[in-house]
Structures are given as C-alpha cells and as structure tokens.
Amino acid sequence: MTTDERPRAGDDATRPARPARAADVPASAHEQRLTPVERAIDRAAHRLLADASHRGIRAGLIEFLVFGAKQAWACVFGAALLAVIVAARLWYPDDAALAPNDALTIAAVLIQVVMVATRLETGRELWVVVLFHLTGTVMEIFKTDVGSWAYDDGGVLRIAGVPLFSGFMYAAVGSYLVRVHRLFDLGFTRYPRRWLTEVVAAGIYANFFTHHFIVDVRWVLLAAVALLWWPTVMHFRVWRRTYRMPLLLAFALVALFIWIAENIATWAGAWFYPDQADGWQPVSVSKLVSWFLLMIISVVLVTFVYPPRTPAAASDRAVAASGFRRAGARGRLDG
C-alpha cells in the first residue's frame, strides 16, 4: 500500500513533499457524497484535528485512528446486526413467546429503519441494500433446500424455511460497501469496463446455483476475476493522505473479515453448516473463496449507485498531460 503526496503551491522543488491536507483538496465534492449526519461528523473531526502534526509518529497514529474510526462507522449496520445475533445467543430466554429467529428479523428491520430515519443511508443507497437483500434471500432459499446450510426451526417470519433476517446479512455487506465509498472518497485507476464486470458477476451468481447440477466453474471465474481486476488500483483518502492499494487485495481483506464475522454468527447459532450440526467448529477456510466471489457480485451491484471514478489527482495529471500534448502539437504546427 502506498500514499499519494503532493507539495504545496509555492514550495521549493528541493523541499520534501508533504501529505496532502484535507483543506488543500476541495471538500465540496466529497462532502456532497456524505449524508448530513456524516457531514457534521466529518467537519467536527476536521476542526478537532486541524492543528495536528503533519509528520512523524503522531501524524501516522492519527491516520491509523481515523482509518479505524471510518471503518467502524462503515460497518455500523453489520456490527449492530452481529451484536444482536450474539446477544440472542447469550441472553435470549428459552421460554420467550417470540421465537429467536422472529426476534432477530424484527431487530434487523429496526436497525434498517434507524439507518434511514437518522439519514445514515440515502434513499438511493437503500435501493441497493434492498437489492442485496433480495438476491441474498433467493440464494438462501435455494442453498438451504439443497442442504448447503440450515437454520433452526421456529418462528413465522420465514420464506420456504428461511428466516427473513438472513437477507439482512447480505444487506449488511451492501451497506458497508456503499458507506465506505462515501467515507473514504474512493477512486480507481484502470478499472475494467463495467459491462465485463457485470458479465463476470452474473456468471458467479449463476454458478452458486448451477454447480449443484453441472460442473463447478468457480476456479475459472476466480481466474477471470484476477485477470479483469489485476491492473486496478483503489485510491482512498483517510485524513491528510490518499493511499493506494491493489483492488484485488481489498476484495480479499473484506472477504476475510466477512469470514470472521461468519464464524461468530455460526457460533451464535444464527445458522449452521452440515459439519457444525453436532457441535460448533470453525467455518472451513474454503469458504473464503466463496466470500471472495460474493464480493465481486457485491461490488458490481454498488457500481449502480457509485460508478467507478478516477481519483482527482489522476484526473488532474491526465488533464495536464493532455494540455502538454496539445501545446506540443501547436508548437509543431506553428514551427
């Protein structure tokens, strides 16, 4: 992972470049992508850290803490849902009139309502979250029917034996991805053509169903993903610095954290795999491949709300290079 650093206007060329400050970059475009609540928090953080050191260990520590705070804020929906699942495992009364699965569904709905009511999610993003919910629920119905995993019986808020809260777990992934776009002002260089990404995502989704009946092509799809996104670099702004990371690495890290959350959720009894029927054990590491591929579907769905854009710095360099080429061409013509 690397950082983008630019010198201030007027600095001597021999002086070392300093990290770009948030104040140096027009905030309007970034702020427009934030919800009102997030905009207020962002401005308060800017005021709080305005006099912080630009260099040294303290500056690096601030970047790290801001990164962690933004990640936690992006995960608020998923974290709240996971906390409710764990709380149900630890403290839900066995003799309660309301089945645990129904209680989890009601809690998930309330979390989503609070997210929208407090303007932590925009209406436009809510549609993507709903789409995540629908695609996830369809997969849940099929997968439980073929025995890939199962839920405890009980409750009435179900479709074909699948508790309705299950769709919210997919929605939590969608919520994280749309929020992380806003909070980190994501940009991408060398992003593949969107129609190609949509074809691959459709193939991945279809394979989750068809591999039960015909040949499993997940490794072919994994190779297609690697080939398609290998050149892509993600740019994300934390505080004063904009960092760069290969997008495939970002996919893998998110898949890893989802797998960790899956271990917690299955321990809490939200659902279980066949090898966990007689007692909990860690989820197979092979599931990381499935979550990685699911990430591709998720990312492509999010591009319907946030089309991949080139980072501002890269756009500026492209415009400057274009200007130099035009100036050179005029010079040749004038000569």
C-alpha positions in Angstrom: 0.0 0.0 0.0 1.4 3.4 -1.0 0.3 7.0 -0.5 -0.2 10.0 -2.8 1.6 13.1 -1.6 1.7 16.4 -3.2 3.8 19.5 -2.4 2.1 22.8 -1.5 1.9 25.5 -4.1 5.0 27.8 -3.8 7.2 25.2 -2.1 10.8 25.0 -3.2 11.3 22.0 -5.6 14.1 20.8 -3.3 11.8 20.6 -0.2 10.3 17.1 0.6 6.7 16.8 -0.4 4.2 16.7 2.5 1.0 14.7 2.6 -2.0 16.4 1.0 -4.1 18.1 3.7 -7.9 17.8 3.6 -8.0 21.6 3.4 -5.9 21.5 0.3 -8.5 19.4 -1.6 -11.9 21.0 -2.4 -14.2 19.4 0.2 -17.4 20.1 -1.6 -17.4 17.1 -3.9 -16.6 14.7 -1.1 -19.0 16.3 1.3 -21.8 16.0 -1.2 -21.5 12.3 -1.1 -21.8 12.2 2.7 -25.2 12.1 4.5 -26.0 15.1 6.7 -25.0 13.3 9.9 -21.7 12.1 8.4 -21.0 15.6 7.0 -21.4 17.0 10.5 -19.1 14.4 12.0 -16.6 15.0 9.2 -16.5 18.7 9.9 -16.2 18.2 13.6 -13.2 15.9 13.1 -11.5 18.4 10.8 -11.9 21.1 13.5 -10.6 18.7 16.2 -7.5 17.6 14.2 -6.8 20.9 12.4 -3.6 21.6 14.4 -2.4 18.0 14.5 1.2 17.3 13.4 1.9 16.8 9.7 4.8 14.4 10.1 6.3 11.8 12.4 4.8 9.1 14.6 1.9 11.2 15.8 0.8 12.0 12.3 0.9 8.3 11.4 -1.0 7.4 14.5 -3.8 9.9 13.7 -4.1 8.5 10.2 -4.4 5.0 11.6 -7.0 6.0 14.2 -9.1 7.9 11.6 -8.9 4.9 9.3 -10.2 2.6 12.1 -12.9 5.1 13.1 -14.1 5.3 9.4 -14.1 1.5 9.0 -16.1 1.1 12.2 -18.6 3.7 11.1 -18.9 2.0 7.7 -19.6 -1.3 9.5 -22.3 0.1 11.8 -25.2 -1.9 10.2 -23.3 -5.2 10.1 -21.8 -4.7 13.6 -25.2 -3.9 15.1 -26.8 -7.0 13.5 -23.9 -9.2 14.6 -24.2 -7.8 18.1 -27.9 -8.6 18.2 -27.2 -12.2 17.0 -24.6 -12.7 19.7 -26.9 -11.2 22.3 -29.7 -13.6 21.3 -27.3 -16.5 21.8 -26.2 -15.3 25.3 -29.3 -13.9 26.8 -32.5 -14.7 24.9 -34.8 -16.5 27.2 -35.7 -20.1 26.2 -39.3 -19.7 27.2 -39.9 -16.4 25.3 -43.2 -16.3 23.4 -41.4 -14.8 20.4 -39.1 -17.2 18.5 -35.5 -16.1 18.4 -35.5 -16.1 14.6 -38.5 -13.7 14.6 -36.9 -11.5 17.2 -33.7 -11.3 15.0 -35.9 -10.3 12.0 -37.7 -7.6 13.9 -34.3 -6.3 15.3 -32.8 -6.2 11.7 -35.8 -4.3 10.4 -35.5 -1.8 13.3 -31.8 -1.3 12.6 -32.5 -0.6 8.9 -35.3 1.9 9.8 -33.0 3.7 12.2 -30.3 3.9 9.5 -32.7 5.6 7.1 -34.5 7.7 9.7 -31.2 9.1 11.1 -30.1 9.7 7.5 -27.1 7.4 7.7 -28.2 5.9 4.4 -29.6 7.8 1.5 -32.7 6.7 -0.3 -30.7 5.9 -3.4 -28.4 3.6 -1.4 -31.4 1.9 0.3 -32.4 0.5 -3.1 -29.1 -1.2 -3.5 -29.3 -2.6 0.1 -32.8 -3.9 -0.8 -31.3 -5.5 -4.0 -28.7 -7.2 -1.8 -31.5 -8.4 0.4 -33.5 -9.9 -2.4 -30.5 -11.6 -4.2 -29.3 -12.9 -0.9 -32.7 -14.3 0.1 -33.1 -16.1 -3.2 -29.7 -17.7 -2.7 -30.6 -18.6 0.9 -33.9 -20.4 -0.2 -32.0 -22.4 -2.8 -29.0 -23.3 -0.6 -31.0 -24.4 2.4 -33.2 -26.5 0.1 -30.1 -28.4 -1.2 -28.6 -28.7 2.2 -25.6 -26.4 2.0 -26.5 -24.9 5.4 -29.6 -24.8 7.7 -31.4 -22.7 10.3 -33.1 -23.7 13.5 -36.8 -24.3 13.2 -39.3 -21.9 14.8 -40.8 -18.6 14.0 -43.3 -17.4 11.4 -41.3 -14.7 9.7 -39.9 -17.1 7.1 -39.9 -17.9 3.4 -39.6 -21.5 2.4 -38.0 -22.3 5.8 -35.5 -19.4 5.6 -35.8 -16.8 8.4 -36.2 -13.3 6.9 -33.3 -11.9 9.0 -30.9 -13.9 6.7 -31.4 -11.4 3.9 -30.3 -8.6 6.1 -26.9 -10.2 6.5 -26.4 -9.7 2.8 -27.8 -6.2 3.1 -25.2 -5.5 5.8 -22.4 -6.2 3.2 -24.1 -3.8 0.8 -24.5 -1.2 3.5 -20.8 -1.4 4.3 -19.7 -1.1 0.6 -21.9 2.0 -0.2 -20.8 3.7 3.1 -17.1 3.0 2.5 -17.4 4.8 -0.8 -18.5 7.9 0.8 -16.3 7.9 3.9 -13.0 7.2 2.0 -13.8 9.1 -1.2 -12.9 6.1 -3.2 -11.4 6.4 -6.7 -10.0 3.8 -9.1 -7.4 3.7 -11.8 -7.5 1.2 -14.7 -10.9 -0.1 -13.7 -12.2 -2.7 -16.1 -15.2 -2.0 -18.4 -18.3 -2.2 -16.4 -20.1 -4.5 -18.9 -17.4 -7.0 -18.5 -17.6 -6.9 -14.7 -21.4 -7.4 -14.9 -21.0 -10.5 -17.1 -18.5 -12.0 -14.6 -20.7 -11.1 -11.7 -23.7 -12.7 -13.4 -21.6 -15.8 -14.1 -20.6 -16.0 -10.4 -24.1 -15.7 -9.2 -25.4 -18.4 -11.6 -22.6 -20.7 -10.5 -23.7 -20.6 -6.9 -26.8 -22.4 -8.1 -25.7 -24.4 -11.1 -22.6 -26.1 -9.6 -25.0 -28.4 -7.7 -26.2 -29.9 -11.0 -23.3 -29.3 -13.5 -19.6 -28.7 -13.4 -18.4 -26.2 -10.8 -16.5 -23.4 -12.7 -15.6 -21.3 -9.6 -11.9 -21.6 -10.4 -12.5 -20.4 -13.9 -14.5 -17.5 -12.6 -11.8 -16.8 -10.0 -9.2 -16.6 -12.8 -11.5 -14.3 -14.7 -11.8 -12.0 -11.7 -8.0 -12.0 -11.3 -7.4 -11.2 -14.9 -10.1 -8.5 -15.1 -9.2 -6.6 -11.9 -5.4 -7.3 -11.7 -4.4 -3.8 -13.1 -7.0 -1.9 -10.9 -5.7 0.3 -8.1 -8.0 1.7 -5.4 -7.3 5.2 -4.0 -8.8 6.0 -0.6 -8.4 9.2 1.4 -8.1 8.8 5.2 -7.2 12.1 6.7 -4.4 14.1 5.1 -3.2 11.3 2.9 -4.6 9.4 0.0 -3.5 5.8 -0.1 -3.3 3.3 -2.9 -4.0 -0.4 -2.8 -4.5 -3.1 -5.4 -8.2 -3.7 -5.6 -7.9 -7.5 -5.6 -6.2 -7.2 -2.2 -9.1 -5.0 -0.9 -11.5 -7.7 -2.1 -9.6 -10.4 -0.3 -9.4 -8.4 3.0 -13.1 -7.7 3.0 -13.8 -11.4 2.3 -11.6 -12.3 5.2 -13.4 -10.1 7.7 -16.8 -11.4 6.4 -15.5 -14.9 7.1 -14.5 -13.9 10.6 -18.0 -12.5 11.2 -19.5 -15.7 9.7 -17.6 -17.7 12.4 -19.0 -15.5 15.1 -22.6 -15.8 13.7 -22.5 -19.6 13.3 -21.1 -19.8 16.9 -24.0 -17.8 18.0 -26.4 -20.2 16.2 -27.7 -17.9 13.5 -27.3 -20.8 11.1 -25.1 -23.9 10.8 -23.2 -25.9 8.2 -23.6 -29.7 8.0 -20.3 -30.2 9.8 -21.5 -28.0 12.6 -24.7 -29.9 13.3 -23.2 -31.9 16.1 -21.3 -29.0 17.6 -19.8 -25.8 16.5 -16.4 -25.7 14.8 -14.7 -23.0 12.7 -16.1 -22.4 9.3 -14.0 -24.1 6.6 -11.3 -21.8 5.1 -12.5 -22.9 1.7 -15.5 -20.6 2.3 -13.1 -17.7 1.8 -13.2 -18.4 -2.0 -17.0 -18.2 -1.9 -16.9 -15.0 0.0 -14.3 -13.5 -2.3 -16.5 -14.3 -5.3 -19.6 -13.0 -3.5 -17.6 -9.8 -3.0 -17.5 -9.4 -6.8 -21.3 -9.5 -7.0 -21.5 -7.0 -4.2 -19.0 -4.6 -5.8 -20.8 -4.7 -9.2 -24.1 -4.0 -7.5 -22.6 -1.0 -5.8 -21.4 0.4 -9.1 -25.1 1.1 -9.9 -25.0 3.7 -7.2 -21.4 4.8 -7.3 -20.0 4.3 -10.8 -16.2 3.8 -10.6 -14.5 7.2 -10.9 -10.9 8.2 -11.5 -9.2 9.8 -8.4 -9.0 13.6 -8.6 -5.2 13.6 -8.6 -5.1 11.1 -11.5 -7.7 13.2 -13.4 -5.6 16.4 -12.9 -2.5 14.6 -14.2 -4.4 13.4 -17.2 -5.7 16.9 -18.0 -2.2 18.3 -17.6 -0.7 15.7 -19.9 -3.5 16.3 -22.4 -2.7 20.1 -22.2 1.0 19.4 -22.8 0.3 17.2 -25.8 -1.9 19.9 -27.3 0.7 22.6 -26.6 3.3 20.4 -28.2 1.2 19.9 -31.2 0.5 23.6 -31.6 4.3 24.2 -31.3 5.0 21.8 -34.1 2.3 23.3 -36.3 3.5 26.9 -35.6 7.0 25.8 -36.4 
